[in-house]
Amino acid sequence: MRKQQTNNEKELLTRFRKGEEAAFSSVVALYQREICFFSTRILKDREAAEEIVGDCFLKVWDARSQFNSLPDVRSYLYVAARNASLNFLKSPRNRQMASIEEVEAILMSDDSVETRIVYTELLAEVYREVARLPEKQRQVFNLTYFEGLSAQEIAERLGISANAVYFHKHEATKAIRLVFADRGPLFFLLFPLIFAGG
């Protein structure tokens, strides 16, 4: 039974990668409900979630040639929906969160094991690379992205100028981006959240 399912998945992926619209519709049918549920858990707004998820499927369609399996497509959708949902919440019109810690609280409250695994694995990669940064870059990066402090607040805490904060933030962000530059669409999707405005 599982072998038959695997063959069907491979066939669907092949057709999807070739750009068949019927295959795209099948992928949407497979994952739309769970991704929409996930986004709704973050936003508490079904209508906004549906709009965001629709955009996520378009991103998947645009990146279809890069996927090697349907689980890759599913993981990509989770990360894309997460990033888009959080960007929506962080927009000036809907600003509701200040730091990555609050984001983690929302995501880790989700019942989906898949969601937790995807989020934990991707963020763990970033944490490991951040730990390798020079001290000042690491401090500025953590205070900016993981604690949600402003440049002025960081400058006061570290006893450096705001210009120095911007410099260290730029250098740290550039270094982390470089590390993940060749990791493919799933890892790259993590950046809009962590490096928003970076």
N, C-alpha and C positions, 0 to 999 in steps of 0.2 A: 504493500500500500504506500509506504513511504517512498519507495523507488519511483512509483508512478507519479507521486506528487512532485518529487524532485525533477523528473523529466518535464512535467508540465510547467514547473517554475522556470526551468532553463529555456524552454520554448517561448514562454511569455517574455522573459528577459531579452531573448534574441530579437523577438519582434519589436519589443519596446525600444531597444537600442537602435533598430533600423528606422524608427520613426513612424511605426504604424499607429494610427490614431485609435484603432480598436484596442490595441494593446495598452495604450495610455489609459483608455477608459477602464480597462480591467484593473490596472494598477490603482487608479483612483478608487474603484469599487472595493479593492482589497483593504486599503488603508485609511480612507477618508473618515470613517466613523471614529476610529480610535485616535487619530491625530486631532480631529476636531474636539473630541472629548478632552484630550490632553491640554489643548490650547484654552478651552473653556475653563478648565480647572485653574489656570493661571489668571485669566482675564476676568472671570465671573461675568462674561458677556458673550452669549452664544452668537449673536449677529456679528460682532467684531471678530470672533474666533473663526467663523465660517469664511469671512472675507480673507483673513490672514492665511488660512489653510489653502484656499483657492490659489493664492499667490505662491504658496510653497510648492504646490503641484506644478505650477508653471516653471518654477526654478528647477524642479526635478526633470521636467521635460527638456529644458534647455541644456541640462548637464547629463542627459541620458547616456551618452556614449562613454561616460566615465565609470559607470557602475558595473561591477563584476558579479553581483548577485542581488536577488530581491531583498534579503536582509540589509544589504548596503543601502538600498533605496529607502527602506523603512527607517533606518537609523538617520539617514540624511533628513528625512521628513521631520523626525522628532527634533533634531537640532535646529532645523530651519524654522519650525513652528515655535520652538522655545525662544530663539533669538528675536523673531518678529514680534512675538507676544510681549517680550520684555522691552523691546524698543518702543512698542506702543504704550506700555505703562510708563516708560521713562520720558516720553515726549512731553514738551511743556504743557500741552493741553491735558495730559493724563498722568502727570508726574505723581507716582505713588510709592516709589522705592528709592532708597538712597545708596544701597551697597549690595555687593555680591552676596553677603551673608543673608540678606533678606530674600534674595533670589534663591539661594540654596534651600532656605526654609520652605519656600513654596514648592520647589521641585522635589525635595526629599519627602514631602508629604504626599506625593502622588503614589497611588497604589501599584502602578506599573513597574515591575522589576526591570523591564527593558528600559524604561525611562531613566531609572536610577543608574543602571549600568552604563548607558550611553553618556549621561552627564558626568558621572564619577570618573570614567576612563578619560574623557576628553579634558576635564579640568585637572585631573591628576598629572597629565602630560604637561600642562602649562605650569602647574606648581613646581614640578621638577626642574623645568627650565628657568623659572624665575629664581629658584634657589641658587642657580649657577651665576647669576648676574653679579657685577661688582656691587659692593655694599650700598652705596648711595642710590644707584639705579634700582636695586632691589627694594630699598626702603620706600622710594618714591612710587614705584610700581604698586607695591602692596597697599600703601596708603591711598593711592588714587583709585585702583580698580577693586580692591578687596575691602576697603573701609569706606570708600565713597567720599573722601575729603577733597576739598577744593585746593587749588594751587596755593592760595594764601594760607589756608590752615596747615598745609604740609610745610610751607616755608617757616611758619612760626614754630611748629613742632620740632623741625630738624635744625632750626637756627641758620637757615640759608635763604638766599634771595628767591623771589618768585621766578626770576629768569633762570636761576639754577634748577629750580623744580621743573620748569618746562624743558630744559636741556636734558636732564636725567630721564624724564618721562619719554621724550622723543627717542633717546638712545636705547632705553630699555625696550620700548615698543618695537623699534626697528630690529633689535636683536632677536626678540621672540618671534616676530613675523618671519625673519630669515630662517629660523630653525624649522618652522612648519611650512615653508614655502612649497615644498614638494610632497606634502602629505595628502594631497587630494581634497576633494570638495567637502568631505565630512569634517575634517579638521579646520579647514578654512572658514567654515560657517561659524565656528566658535568665536572668531575675531570680532564680528560686528557688536557683540555684547561686551566682551572684555575690553576691546579697544575703541569703543564708541567715543568719537571725538579725539582719538589718539593720533 
